[in-house]
Amino acid sequence: MRDSAALAAALQELEGELRQWGLWSLEPPSAAQLASEAPFCADTLAFEQWLQWVFIPQVNQLLATGASLPGPCALRPMGEQAFVHLGRRQTGLLAVLARIDRHASTLVD
């Protein structure tokens, strides 16, 4: 599987994991929340909100246009902190985040 196809599949899997654990929101954040300049919008969004409303759509858009990613990802370390409340249930989420990190690193310009 090409890295871009593998990354797209991992993004779909991430959505499934977020939905499975009740971390997928039906209500989008406000424009002000999305305008944050902090890494991961950490001052305005929960990590799962950032994944859903910022990361997944932006990476899917880059993949659809064939563009390179702007830099490597380091999602798993953030996920380890953000999803600690899930206990062992975080295992699947962290595995997907690690795959995304790995596939994305091969698509950086």
Residue pairs with C-beta under 8 A, 6 or more apart in sequence:
1 9
3 103
3 106
3 107
4 63
4 66
4 103
4 107
6 99
6 103
7 59
7 63
7 100
7 103
7 104
7 107
8 60
8 63
10 96
10 99
10 100
10 103
11 56
11 59
11 60
11 100
13 96
13 99
14 51
14 56
14 93
14 96
14 97
14 100
15 24
15 52
15 56
17 92
17 93
17 96
18 24
18 48
18 51
18 52
18 93
20 92
21 86
21 89
21 93
23 48
24 48
24 52
25 48
25 49
25 52
25 53
28 53
29 44
29 45
29 49
29 53
32 44
33 41
33 44
33 45
33 49
34 41
34 44
34 45
34 53
34 54
36 42
36 43
36 44
36 45
38 44
40 47
40 50
40 78
41 49
41 50
41 54
42 50
45 53
45 54
46 82
47 78
47 79
47 82
47 83
48 82
48 83
51 75
55 75
59 69
59 104
62 68
62 69
68 107
68 108
68 109
69 104
69 107
69 108
69 109
70 108
70 109
71 108
72 101
72 104
72 105
72 108
73 100
73 101
73 104
73 105
74 101
75 97
75 98
75 100
75 101
76 94
76 97
76 98
76 101
78 97
79 90
79 93
79 94
79 97
80 90
80 94
83 90
83 93
83 94
84 90
86 93
